[in-house]
Amino acid sequence: MDKEYKNVLQMELRRLPQRTPEENAARKRFATLCGHVSRRLKNNERLAGNVLELAVSAAFDEKTAKKFRNGEPLDDYEKHLIVDVALLHMRLA
C-alpha cells in the first residue's frame, strides 16, 4: 500500500463519528448482560432480575417468554434460538 493511499484512509477514518466513553460503557454492560443470559441458559440456571428481562425481550414467542417467567427449563432448540440467534442479533444491532 503506498503512502498517499494510506494517508487518505487515515483521514477518512478520522471523519467517522467516534463513540463517547458513555456509549462504550453502555455497549459493554449490554454485552456482559448477554453473556450472563447465555451462560445461565447453558447451565440450566434460573434467570432473575435484569437477566430475566433481557431473556424475555429476546424471546421470539410468548410460549418461550412464559417459560422464562415461570422458571421452566427450555428445550435445546429454544436455547439455540435465544443464545445463537436473538442475542447475537441484539448485540450486533
HELIX and SHEET records of a PDB file:
HELIX    1   1 LYS A    3  ARG A   15  1                                  13    
HELIX    2   2 PRO A   21  LYS A   42  1                                  22    
HELIX    3   3 GLY A   49  ALA A   58  1                                  10    
HELIX    4   4 GLU A   62  ASN A   70  1                                   9    
HELIX    5   5 ASP A   76  HIS A   80  1                                   5    
HELIX    6   6 LEU A   81  ALA A   86  3                                   6    
HELIX    7   7 LEU A   87  LEU A   92  1                                   6    
END                                                                             
